[in-house]
Amino acid sequence: MRPGRASYRAIGGFALLGVVLPLSSKGLSAQDTEALSLMEEAGARYSDLRGFCADFRQVLEVPLLSDTTRSRGSLCQEAPNLFAMRFSEPEGDLLVADGEAFWVYYPSTDPRQVLRFEMEARPGGLDFHREFLESPESKYTMEYLGTEPVNGVSSHVVSLVPTGPAGFEGARIWLDPERSLIVQARIEMENGSVRTVSLSEIVLNPPPDPARYRFVPPEGAQVIRRD
């Protein structure tokens, strides 16, 4: 996860504000109907949540550079606009939205540089779940692909192809059959890169902790403001 290697659109956000409206399945194929049903169920599940925390593993494949980067860490999201993605590998790297600003700090690349975006100008959307789960039939061509194991659990796989501008070419999401939670997402970006994020140890509605979403630039670091 490095600036310049891939679109910030796929940084992802993992928000819990996906609200799926009542939809008509008229004209959908059997596979599309199954996909829509699963997406509706997941959207309803997330719309009832205040927030969540989870461990993540990420694989970023960049064919143009013949490069594959693997990382891991923890992430938390809380409605309406709090987000934190803190890396244990590379240790210290982070993305934090504190409600007023969106911070990007990669000490593994440059410990003396911090990027600060205004929330409305942040690079890409943080609302990952809302992107996929809110009125998906109006944004994607959907297909149910069956099941595949994620974290040892056979999970439903749904393919999504945007029908309009989306910042990415296509995506697959894996849904836990018991809890209707997104446990993995594979995003094919416009530049040919592919980002796969897997979630585990998901905790729903964790006790509030403002420190999760607080970031203070380290002393001596240059803060570069982006509008």
N, C-alpha and C positions, 0 to 999 in steps of 0.2 A: 504494500500500500504506500505508494510514493507519488508526490505531486509530479505531473508531467508524464507519468507512465500510462495513465488511463484516466478516463473521464471521472471527475469528482461525483458525477451523477450516481455512480454505482458504489460510492462510499457507503451509501446505504443509510439509511436511517433505519431504525427498527422501532417505529412508533406503534402506538396501540389505539389509534383513532379510526381505524378502518370501519366504516359503517356501511353495510350493504343494504340497499333499499329493496323492497319487494320487486321482483323481476318476473317477466314472462318468459317461459321456455319454448314458446311457439316457434316452430321452424328449426329448432336445434336438433342435431343428430344425437344418437344415444350417448356417444362419448362426450359431446358437448354438454348435454344435460347433466351427466354425472359430474363433469368438471365444475359446472355452475353450482350444482348442489353443494359440493365440497367447499367452494369459495364462499358461498352464502353462509354456510355453517361456521367457517373460520372467521368471517367478518363479524357475525353476531357475537362470537366468542370474544374477540378483541374489543368490540365496542363497549363491553361491560367492564373493562379493566382500567384501573388508574395508571398502572405502570408495570414494568417487569425488569428483572435482571437475569443474565445468563452468561455462561462461558461461551466463547466463540473460537472457532478455528477458521482460518481463511487461506485460500489458495488463489493467487493471481497469476494467470498465464498470459504472457505477452509474446505472441508469435513473432512480431516484428523484431523483437530483440532476442528471440530464442531464449527467453528467460521465464522462470517460474519462481515466485516468491511465496513462502509459507510463513504465516504468522498466527499468533493466538493471543488471548487475553480475556477480558470481561467487558460486558457492556450493560448499560442500564438506560431505560427510557421512562419518562414520566410526563403525563399530559399536563399542559398542552404543548410545551416546547422545550423540555429539558432532555438532554441526551449526553451520554458519556461512553466513549469507546477507548479503553485503556489497555495498552499492549503489555504483555509480559515477555513476548518475543516479537519484535525487538523491544527490549525493556525500556520503558519510559515514554515511548511514542503514544500520542493520544489525540483524540478528537473530542471536543467538549462544546456543547451548546448550553449556556447558562441562563437562557431566557432573554438576554440582551445582545449577546455576541456569540459568534461561532469561532472557536479557537482550533487551530491546527498546529501541532508541535511535534516535530520528528527529530529528537536529539540524536537518534541513530544516524541521521543524515547530516544535520547541521544543528548543534546544540545552541547556537547563538542566534537562531532565527525563529520567530513566532509569527504566524499569520493570524490576523484578526479580521473577521467578516461581520458586517452587520447582519442580523438574523434574516432580514428580508433579502439580503444579497449573498447569502451563504452559497457555496458551490454545490449545486444539486440539492435535491430534497432529502431531508432526514426521515421523512415519513414513509418508511419502507413498506409497512403493512398497509397503510392507507393507499399507497400507490397501487398495490396489487389487489386489495380486497374491496375497495370502494367502487361500486358500480362497474365491475370488471367487464361485463358484456358490452359496455359502451366504449371500452378502451382496447380490448384484446379479442383475438380469435383464440379460443380455448380448446384444449384437447386433453382428455384423461388418458394417461399413458400406463396405468396399472400401478403396481406397488414395487418398491425397492427398499432395502434395509438402510436405516439411518440410526446410528447409535444402538444397533441391535434390535430395532423395532421396525417391522414392515410398515412403510409409510406410503401414503397416496402421492402420486406424482402427477402434476398438472403442468402442461405446456402453455405458455402465454406468448402470443405474437402481437405486438402493438399494431393497431389499425390507424394510428396517427403518430405525430411527433412524441417521442417518449424519452429520448436520450440514450436508448439502448435498442438493440436489434430484436432481442427475444429473451425469454427467461423460462426457467423451470423452478417450481417450488415443490417441496416435500412437506406433507401435512401429517402430523401424528394422528392416527385414527381414533385414539381414545380421548384426547384433549382438544383436537382441532387446532393445534398450534403449528405455526411454521417452524420447522426444525432444520430446514436447509433451503438455500436459494442459490441458483446458478444463473448468472447474468452475463449475456453476450453483449459486449459493448460495441459501439459504432466503429471503433478503431481496430476491431478484431480481437481485442483482449477478452478474456473470460475470467470472471470473479465468482468463486464458490465460497459461500459462508455457511458454516454448520453451527448450530446452537445446541447446547446441552446444559444440564443442571438449571433448567428454567424455573425461576421463582416468580410467581405472579403476585402483584400488589405487595411488594416488600415494604417494610416500615419506612416512612419518609426519612431521608438523610440528605440535607442540603449540601453536605460536603462532597457527595458523589458528583455534583454538577458544578463544582467550584474549581477554577484554574487561575493561578497567579503566575504570570511569566517569571521565569527565574531571573535573578539579578544579573544584569549585564547583557541579557538577550535583547536583540533588536526586534521590536514589534512592528510589523508591516501591516498597515491597514489597507483593506481592499473594500471598495465600494461595490 
